[in-house]
Amino acid sequence: MRDVPLFDLTRQYEVIREDVLEAIDEAIKSGKLILGPKVKAFEQKMAEISGVRYGVGVANGSDALYIALKALGIGEGDYVITSPFTFFATASCITRNGATPIFADIDPETFNLDLDQVEEILKTHKKSDRIKAILPVHIFGQTMDLERLATLREAYGVEIVEDCAQSVGSLWKMKNGKSTQSGSLGKASTFSFFPTKNLGGYGDGGMIVSDDKETAEHCAFLRKHGARKKYFHDEIGINSRFDELQAAVLLVKFKYLEEYITERIRVAYRYDELFREKGLAEFLDYPSPVDDRTHVFHQYVIRVKKGSRDGLRAFLKDRGVGSSIYYPKPLHLQPCFDYLGYEKGELPVAEKACDEVLALPVFPELRGEEVEVVVEWLAEYFKSNR
């Protein structure tokens, strides 16, 4: 059996290479390499796909989160509810602004925030009057319940800041049958264009989108050291400008985004089909693909129910199959957050997920026979570890 990588960017590059090189050459020839016309064009594309009016390009997804919260005035003495089962930047952006994260547990099926627990915190937390925002993460590309989030926003007067780093192009199907985009609900919503993302650059990049002009303008000058006018600083911002070269690359890739999403969902359907054929539901839980594009499969994450997750990962590695663990330790138990006072067992669903989850190969160019190889090895592992 052949080796199967977790992710391979080179296959995609072979298809778009000429267009990318032409776009980069055009950007360099223009001499406008920071916040130039391609950045403006890409900002507009991201605003449109998010269902809002404004986009603000920044240096990376972490800066996008930090700037978004700062622009909303969240700072010392304030609290923000977020997930313990996500990348570190989702929580560190809160503390970097001087505020305090409150971690709510996650839903065991979607790995997204458990909104029942979020509402309970909003009702009962001793500092509930200082809870200024909910920062949900559309984890692995699966959209949160945007309708429920909107209800919580209205009922408790909190802002929503969506972390869409993994969910570009994903939708939420409303009760009325219509769909709305991830990123459309937040007063500010953020994206990452890290190379492995569904829409990834050839380097770092991030975006804040908003339907509120004042918020977008605030974010735009915060990314330039807090200056609306050069050398005149209204407040202390940071240097987080979006490169014209990354915008040039991403404008090329944007044309293929729908195809990339379709192909990721194709891979998910193939896993689903093969898992059922092999009878693997006894041994693992896995995300079933859906037709309404509420999941765009930035990651394809299984949960190992029988046997050892780490043993399975080692078994796959020995046979040339890539995998990864997102995430091995929940944020509320990270040493840097000891001061918050969380103890092991307080958020059991997130803690259990960290012990059981494993991301399998998923990217648009992954071949059907490679998916079959992955599943054959999974079946072999569970057969020998009954």
N, C-alpha and C positions, 0 to 999 in steps of 0.2 A: 504493500500500500504506500502511496506517496505521502510526503509531508504536506501539512495544511497549515498555513500561517493564520494567526489571529486576525491580522490586517495586513494588506499589501497595497501601498499607495502607488507603486510603480506600474501596476496594470492599468490603472486609471490614467496615469500620465501618458502612457503610450498612445492613448486614444485622443487626448486633447493637447498633445505636446506642441504642435505647430501653432494652434490658436493661442496657447499660453505664451509662447516665445514672442509671437507677434504683438500681443498685448503688453508684455513687459517692455519690449523694444519701443513701442509707441509711448509708454509712460516715461521712460528714461529720456527719450528725445524731446519730450515736452519741457523737461527741466523742472517740473512741478512734482516733487517727490513726497511732500507731506501735505495732507488735507487738500489735494488737488481735485480736478474735475471727476476723476474716476472714483474717488472717495465719495463725492457728493452723489454720483450716480448710484453707487452701491448702497449708500444710506437710504436713498429713495426706494430701491428695490426691497430692502429689508423692512422698511416701514410698510410697504404695500403687502408683502407676504404675511405681515403680522396684523394687518387690518387696522393700522393706525396711520397718522400723518407724518410723523417725524422720526428720523434716525440719526444717531450720533455715534460715529465711529471712534473707538478708543483702542489702546494698545493690546488689550487682552480681555478675556472674560472676567478675570478677577477684578481688574480695574473698573469694568463696567458695573459690577455689583457694588463696589465701594463708592463710586461716583453717584450711582442711582440713589443709594440711601442718603448720602450727604446732600444731594440736591433736594431731597424731601425733608431735610431738616432733622434727621434722626441722629441723635448724639448722646452725650453723657446724661445718665438718668433714665434713658428710654430703654424699652424692651422690644424685641422682635422675635416672633415665633417662627421656628424653622425646623427642618428635618435633621435627625442625627445620622441619617443614612444617605450621604452625599459627599461630594468632593469638599475638601477643607475650606475652599474659598467662600462657599456659601455662608459659613459661620464666621470666618475671619473678617469678612467685610463688615459685619456687625460690630465686632470688637474694635476694629481699626477706626471706626467712627465714634468710639467711646461708649457705645450702647452695649446691652447685655442680651445674649441669645437665650431663648427659652426653647428647649427641645421637646417636641411632641413625638409620640411613637408613630409608626408607619402601618399602613395597611398590608397584611401578609400576602395578598395576591398581587397587588400592583407595585408595592414598595414605595408608593407615594405617601405623603402625609395622611394620617388618619384624621379626617376633618371633624369627627365626633370628639376626638381628644382635643383638637384645636379649640373647638367651641367650649369644651369644659374648662380649659385654661382661661379663655376669655371671660367666662362667667365667675370663676372662683379664685383666680390668682390674686394674691394679696397686693400686688402692684398692678392690677388690671387697668387702672386709669393711666398707667405709664406704658402700656403695650401700644405701640404706635403702628406696627405693621405685621403682616404675615408674609413670609418669604417662602413660597412653595417651590419645589423643584419638580419639573416634569421628567422624572428619573428614567433613564435608559431610552427616552423617546416616547414615553406614554403620558398622555395629557392628563393633568389633574381635572377634577370636576369644577369647571369654571363657573357654572351656575351656582353651585354651593358656595364657592369662594365669594362670588358677588353678593350672595345673601348675607354672609358673615361680615363683609365689608359694610354693608348698609346697616346691619343690626348693631354692630359694635364700634362703628366709626374708625376703623383701622384702614390703613393703606395696604394695597397689594403690590408687591414687587415680585414679578415672576422670574425665576431662574430657568431660562429656556436654552441653556447651553447644550443640551442633548436633544432638543425637540424641534429644531427648525422644520417648518412645514407641517407639523402635526396639527390635528384638529380635535375639537370637542363637539360631540353631537348633542345638541340641545333637546329639551323635552318637546319642543315644537317641531322637531325633525330637521331644523336647520343646523348648520355647523359653523363654529367660530374658531379662529386660529389661536394657538398658544401664543402668548405675547400681547393679545388684544385687550386683556382685562386690567393688567397692572397699570398703576399710575406711571410706573416705569418698568420695563421688562428688559432682560439682558440676554445676550447671546455670546457664544465663544466660537471662534473659527480656528481652533487648534487643529493641526493637520488630520487627526483621526476622526473629526466630527463629520456628520453627514454632509455638511458644507464646510470644508476645511481648506485653509490656505496652505502656503508653503512657508510657514512661520506662524507667529502669534497674531492675534487680532481679536477684537471684541466689538460689541454694538449695544447701545441702549436705544430702545424704541419707546415712543410715547405718543399718545393722542393729545397731550396737553402741551401747548406751545411754550408756556413759561417753564415747565419742567425740562423740556428739551433744550431750551436756550440756556438754562442754568447748568445742565450737564455739559453743554458745548463749551462754556467758558471755564468750567472746573477742569476740563481736560487740558487746558492751556494755562496752568498755574493761576487760575482764578481771574484771568484778565479778559475783559470784553474788548478792550483796546490795548494794543501792544504796549508793554511796559507800565500799564496802569492796572493795578490788582485790587479788585473789590473784596476778595477773600482769598484764603489760602487754598489753592487747588493743587493739582499734581501735573506732571508731564506725561500725558497718555494720549498721544496723537496717533491717528491711523495712517499707516504707510500707503502711499499711492501704488506701490508695487503689489502689495497684498490685495488692494482693491482691484487692480487689473486682473490678477489671478482669479479672484472670487467672482468677478463679473463674467468671466468665461465659464466657470463652474456653475454659476447660477442658472445658466441656460440648460444644464443637465440635471438640475436638482430633482425635478419630478421623476425623471428616469432613475436617478439614484435611489429615491425613496421606493419606487415601484420594485426595483431589484432587491432591495433589502427585505421588503415584504415577501417577495418571491422566495427568498432564502428561508424566511420564517415559516412559510407554508410548507416548504420541503422538509424542514425539521419536524414540523407537526405531523406530517404524513408518515414519515419514517419512524418517529417515536411510537405512533399508534401501531404501525405494522410490526414493530419489534416488541410491543407490549411493555414499554419502558415506563409507563405511568405509575407502575408499582414502586419504581425506584427513584423517580424524580418528578418534580413539578416544572412546568415550562409554560412560557407565554403563548397562548393560542392567538394566531393572527386574526385580525378583524377587517371587515370590508369598508369601515367608515374612516379609516386612517387616523384613529385616535392613538395609534402606536406606529412610530416610524423606525423602530429598531436601530437606534444608535448602538445599542448593545443587545445581544440575545443572551439573556441570563436565565440559567436553570437553577433549581434548588435541589440539592442532593438529599433525598429522604432516607435512603438506606445505604450503608457503607460510609466510607470516609471521603469527604469532599477533597481534602488535601491528598489522600491516597489516589483518588481519581485524577486529580490534576497531574500528579507525578507520573501516573500510568500513561496519560495522554502525551506528556512531554517526552517520555522515553520512546514514544512511537511517532514523534514528529508533528504532533497536533498542538497548535497554540491555544492558550486559554489565559484568563486573568481573573483576579478576584476584585470585584467592585462591590463592597469595600471590606477590608479585613478587620477594621476596628471602628466602631461607631464613634461619632464626634463627641458625644457626651462623656465618653470614657478616655478621650485623648488626654495625655498628661498636661497639656497646655490649658485645658479647661477644668483642671482639678478644683480651681477656686470657685467654680459654680456649685460644687457640692453634690453632683450626681454620683450615685453608687451603682455598682453592677446589679442588674435585676430590675432597675427602675423602668427601663424601656425594653421590655423583653422581646418584642417582635423584631426590633432593629438588631438587637444583640444576636438573636437566633439566625437572622438573615446573614449576618457577617460570618457565621460559622458554616453556612450551608450553600451560599451562592457561588456560581461559577459562570463566567462569560465564555461562550463558545464563539468560534469564528463567524463573523457576519460582516460582509461588505459587498458592494454592488457587483463586483467582478468575481465573487466566489462561485465556483462552478458546481453544478449539480452533483457531479461525481465526487467532488471534495466533501460536500455535505454528507454524502453516503459513506465516505471513509470515516468521518467523525462519528457518525451514528454506529457504524460497525464496531468501532473501538469501544464506544460507550456500552454497547450490548455485550461485548466480550468481557469488559470489566465487571459489569453487574452479574453476568452469568457465573463468573469465577468468584464472586464475593456475595453470594446469596446468603 
